[in-house]
Amino acid sequence: SGVQEKVVTLAVAQKVADILRSAGMDVLLTRDADKHLGSTTSTDLSARAKIANQAGVDCFVSIHCNSATNSKAQGTETYCYKGANEARKLAEAIQKYLIGDLGRPDRGVKEANFAVLRETAMPASLAELAFISNPTEEGLLENPNFQEKAAQAIAQGIADYLGVKLVEKANDAPKICVGNKVFDGIIIDGTTYVAVRALAEALGRKVVWDSKTRTVTIE
């Protein structure tokens, strides 16, 4: 019906980043807006791997929506580079939580020669959330709640792989309402906090993260 992969995956990636940053982790997004990193698909993918390699990150995760000529194809799968043991551990951790949280058919962890898996110097995985070519799963991919579940699952898989504990949401967490959007917050010493990107974008503002200066700019 016109749902675009780039829109879904950017939204999920930004949510993953917010979750991991709340746990004190440094997160670098290869894109934080709708933009290309190269003039061709090949140069775009290589640019993403180069960003990760130059930053010396601990792991690399690429987020996608799957597609097939058969509109009945469905499910979730995660890829790693062939023969890369650490990358497989990362992929298995992410796949475990995606299947548990999204409830889609388990297509397993697979090996592939994708550029972002082949050209990255650190353990890397590529997650295919669901099939955008399947009408049912397309509807799910467009749903903010499904996107939130996917982000939580990917973040938990990354955290498990790196041995980092995520900040748990309390059952009595405060709700922050912006129009028809509702966000979970946390209270620390009497002050309510909420992810800055989620709040700013709900207010129609753009958030830009500069990893070098560790500065968040709201435009």
C-alpha positions in Angstrom: 0.0 0.0 0.0 3.0 2.3 -0.1 4.8 1.8 3.2 8.5 2.6 2.7 11.2 0.5 4.2 13.5 3.5 4.8 10.8 5.2 6.9 10.1 2.1 9.1 13.8 1.2 9.6 14.9 4.8 10.5 12.1 5.0 13.1 13.1 1.7 14.6 16.9 2.5 14.5 16.2 5.8 16.3 14.3 4.1 19.0 17.0 1.5 19.4 19.5 4.3 19.8 17.4 6.0 22.5 17.1 2.8 24.4 20.8 2.0 24.3 21.8 5.5 25.2 19.5 5.5 28.2 21.7 2.5 29.4 24.8 4.6 29.0 26.0 3.2 25.7 27.5 5.3 22.9 25.5 4.8 19.7 26.4 6.0 16.2 23.7 6.0 13.5 24.9 5.9 10.0 22.0 8.1 9.1 19.7 10.2 11.3 17.5 11.5 8.5 16.2 10.5 5.0 19.5 10.8 3.2 21.8 8.7 1.0 25.4 8.1 1.9 26.5 7.3 -1.7 25.4 7.9 -5.3 24.8 4.2 -5.8 23.6 1.3 -3.6 27.1 -0.1 -3.5 28.8 3.1 -2.4 26.0 3.8 0.1 26.5 0.4 1.8 30.3 0.8 1.8 30.0 4.2 3.4 28.0 2.7 6.2 30.7 0.1 6.9 33.4 2.8 6.7 31.6 4.9 9.3 31.6 2.0 11.7 35.2 1.0 11.0 36.5 4.5 11.5 34.6 4.9 14.7 35.9 1.6 16.0 32.5 0.5 17.3 32.0 -2.8 19.2 29.2 -4.1 16.9 27.2 -3.1 13.9 23.5 -3.8 13.3 21.7 -3.1 10.0 17.9 -3.0 10.2 15.6 -3.9 7.3 12.2 -4.9 6.1 12.2 -8.0 4.0 10.5 -8.4 0.6 9.6 -11.2 -1.8 7.8 -11.7 -5.1 5.5 -14.1 -3.2 3.2 -11.9 -1.1 2.6 -14.8 1.3 6.2 -14.9 2.5 6.4 -13.9 6.1 8.5 -13.9 9.3 11.6 -12.6 10.9 15.2 -13.5 10.1 18.7 -12.2 11.1 21.9 -12.5 9.1 25.6 -12.7 9.9 28.7 -13.1 7.7 29.7 -16.7 6.9 32.1 -18.2 9.3 32.0 -15.2 11.7 31.5 -16.7 15.1 31.1 -13.5 17.1 28.7 -12.1 14.5 26.6 -15.2 14.8 26.4 -14.7 18.6 25.1 -11.2 18.0 22.6 -12.3 15.3 21.3 -15.1 17.5 20.8 -12.7 20.5 18.9 -10.3 18.3 16.8 -13.0 16.6 15.8 -14.5 19.9 14.3 -11.3 21.2 12.7 -10.3 17.8 10.9 -13.7 17.7 9.9 -13.4 21.3 8.6 -9.8 21.1 7.2 -9.6 17.5 5.6 -13.1 17.4 6.2 -13.6 13.7 7.3 -16.9 12.2 11.0 -17.7 13.0 13.0 -17.9 9.8 16.2 -18.3 11.8 19.7 -17.0 11.7 21.3 -17.2 8.3 24.7 -16.5 6.7 25.1 -14.1 3.8 27.7 -12.1 1.9 26.0 -8.7 2.3 28.3 -5.7 2.0 27.6 -4.4 5.5 28.5 -7.8 7.0 31.5 -8.4 4.8 33.1 -4.9 4.9 32.7 -4.2 8.7 35.7 -4.9 10.9 33.6 -5.8 13.9 30.8 -8.4 14.6 27.9 -7.3 12.4 24.4 -8.5 11.9 21.5 -7.6 9.6 17.9 -8.0 10.9 14.9 -8.4 8.6 12.0 -7.5 10.8 9.1 -8.7 8.6 8.0 -8.8 5.0 6.9 -5.4 3.6 5.6 -7.3 0.6 3.1 -9.2 2.8 -0.1 -7.1 3.4 -0.4 -8.3 7.0 3.2 -7.7 7.9 3.3 -4.4 6.0 0.5 -3.2 8.3 2.5 -4.3 11.3 5.7 -2.6 10.1 3.8 0.7 9.8 2.4 0.4 13.4 4.3 2.4 16.0 3.7 -0.2 18.6 5.3 -2.9 16.4 8.2 -0.6 15.7 8.7 0.0 19.5 8.6 -3.8 20.1 11.2 -4.3 17.3 13.4 -1.6 18.8 13.2 -3.1 22.3 14.1 -6.5 20.9 17.1 -5.4 18.9 18.3 -3.2 21.8 18.0 -6.1 24.2 19.8 -8.4 21.8 22.7 -6.0 21.5 22.8 -5.4 25.3 22.9 -9.1 25.9 25.7 -9.6 23.5 27.8 -6.8 25.0 26.9 -7.7 28.6 25.1 -4.4 29.3 22.0 -4.1 31.4 19.2 -2.0 29.9 17.1 0.4 32.0 13.9 -1.4 32.9 10.6 0.3 32.6 8.7 0.4 35.9 5.1 -0.7 35.9 4.2 2.7 37.4 6.2 4.7 34.8 4.7 8.1 34.1 3.0 8.7 30.7 3.9 11.7 28.6 1.1 12.6 26.2 1.7 14.8 23.1 -1.5 15.0 21.1 -2.5 11.4 20.4 1.1 10.0 21.1 2.0 8.5 24.4 5.5 7.9 25.7 6.8 6.2 28.8 9.0 8.2 31.0 11.0 7.6 34.2 11.1 9.5 37.4 14.5 10.2 39.0 14.6 12.3 42.2 11.2 13.8 41.5 12.0 14.8 37.9 10.3 13.1 34.9 12.5 12.2 32.0 11.6 11.0 28.5 13.6 10.2 25.4 14.4 13.6 23.8 14.0 12.4 20.2 10.6 11.0 20.7 9.3 14.1 22.5 10.9 16.6 20.0 9.7 14.8 16.9 6.2 14.5 18.4 6.3 18.3 18.6 7.3 18.5 15.0 11.0 19.3 15.6 14.1 17.6 14.2 16.7 16.1 16.4 20.4 15.7 15.3 23.0 13.8 17.3 26.7 14.7 16.9 28.7 11.7 18.2 32.0 13.6 18.1 30.9 16.4 20.4 28.2 14.3 22.1 25.7 17.1 21.4 22.0 16.9 20.7 20.6 19.7 18.6 16.8 20.3 18.3 16.0 22.2 15.1 
